[in-house]
Amino acid sequence: MGEEDGFARGGSIVIADMDKQAEDMCRRLIEKMAERQGVTENPKAEQPMEWVGRMGNSQACAGAAVNSESIYA
Protein backbone atom coordinates (compact mmCIF):
# COMPACT_ATOMS: atom_id res chain seq x y z
CA MET A 1 0.00 0.00 0.00
CA GLY A 2 1.63 3.20 -1.15
CA GLU A 3 1.19 6.79 -0.15
CA GLU A 4 -1.32 7.24 -2.98
CA ASP A 5 -3.62 4.60 -1.48
CA GLY A 6 -3.74 6.42 1.85
CA PHE A 7 -4.49 9.71 0.15
CA ALA A 8 -7.27 8.17 -1.91
CA ARG A 9 -8.85 6.66 1.18
CA GLY A 10 -8.59 9.97 3.08
CA GLY A 11 -9.96 11.85 0.09
CA SER A 12 -12.97 9.58 -0.15
CA ILE A 13 -13.68 10.14 3.55
CA VAL A 14 -13.60 13.90 3.02
CA ILE A 15 -15.90 13.62 0.01
CA ALA A 16 -18.32 11.38 1.93
CA ASP A 17 -18.38 13.91 4.77
CA MET A 18 -19.03 16.77 2.35
CA ASP A 19 -21.81 14.74 0.72
CA LYS A 20 -23.44 14.09 4.13
CA GLN A 21 -23.24 17.78 5.01
CA ALA A 22 -24.78 18.76 1.67
CA GLU A 23 -27.62 16.23 2.11
CA ASP A 24 -28.33 17.53 5.62
CA MET A 25 -28.31 21.13 4.42
CA CYS A 26 -30.64 20.27 1.54
CA ARG A 27 -33.07 18.42 3.82
CA ARG A 28 -33.21 21.39 6.24
CA LEU A 29 -33.75 23.86 3.40
CA ILE A 30 -36.53 21.74 1.90
CA GLU A 31 -38.29 21.61 5.27
CA LYS A 32 -38.00 25.40 5.73
CA MET A 33 -39.11 26.21 2.19
CA ALA A 34 -42.03 23.80 2.34
CA GLU A 35 -43.15 25.26 5.66
CA ARG A 36 -42.98 28.81 4.29
CA GLN A 37 -45.04 27.80 1.26
CA GLY A 38 -47.62 26.02 3.39
CA VAL A 39 -46.72 22.61 1.99
CA THR A 40 -48.13 20.45 4.79
CA GLU A 41 -50.02 17.19 5.06
CA ASN A 42 -53.38 19.00 4.73
CA PRO A 43 -52.85 20.19 1.14
CA LYS A 44 -51.24 16.84 0.34
CA ALA A 45 -54.50 15.06 1.14
CA GLU A 46 -56.79 17.69 -0.40
CA GLN A 47 -54.83 18.66 -3.53
CA PRO A 48 -52.10 16.08 -4.09
CA MET A 49 -50.92 17.37 -7.50
CA GLU A 50 -50.48 20.91 -6.21
CA TRP A 51 -48.63 19.51 -3.19
CA VAL A 52 -46.30 17.51 -5.45
CA GLY A 53 -45.59 20.61 -7.54
CA ARG A 54 -44.81 22.78 -4.55
CA MET A 55 -42.67 20.11 -2.91
CA GLY A 56 -40.80 19.58 -6.17
CA ASN A 57 -40.19 23.32 -6.36
CA SER A 58 -38.86 23.34 -2.79
CA GLN A 59 -36.54 20.42 -3.58
CA ALA A 60 -35.24 22.05 -6.77
CA CYS A 61 -34.59 25.38 -5.07
CA ALA A 62 -32.89 23.75 -2.09
CA GLY A 63 -30.73 21.60 -4.36
CA ALA A 64 -29.66 24.64 -6.39
CA ALA A 65 -28.81 26.57 -3.21
CA VAL A 66 -26.75 23.70 -1.78
CA ASN A 67 -24.91 23.19 -5.06
CA SER A 68 -24.18 26.88 -5.28
CA GLU A 69 -22.86 27.01 -1.73
CA SER A 70 -20.92 23.78 -1.49
CA ILE A 71 -20.00 22.64 -4.99
CA TYR A 72 -19.61 25.74 -7.11
CA ALA A 73 -18.19 27.98 -4.38
Residue pairs with C-beta under 8 A, 6 or more apart in sequence:
18 70
21 70
22 66
22 70
22 71
25 66
25 69
25 70
26 59
26 62
26 63
26 66
29 58
29 61
29 62
29 65
29 66
30 55
30 58
30 59
30 62
33 39
33 58
33 61
33 62
34 40
34 54
34 55
34 58
37 54
37 57
37 58
39 51
39 54
39 55
39 58
43 50
43 51
43 54
44 51
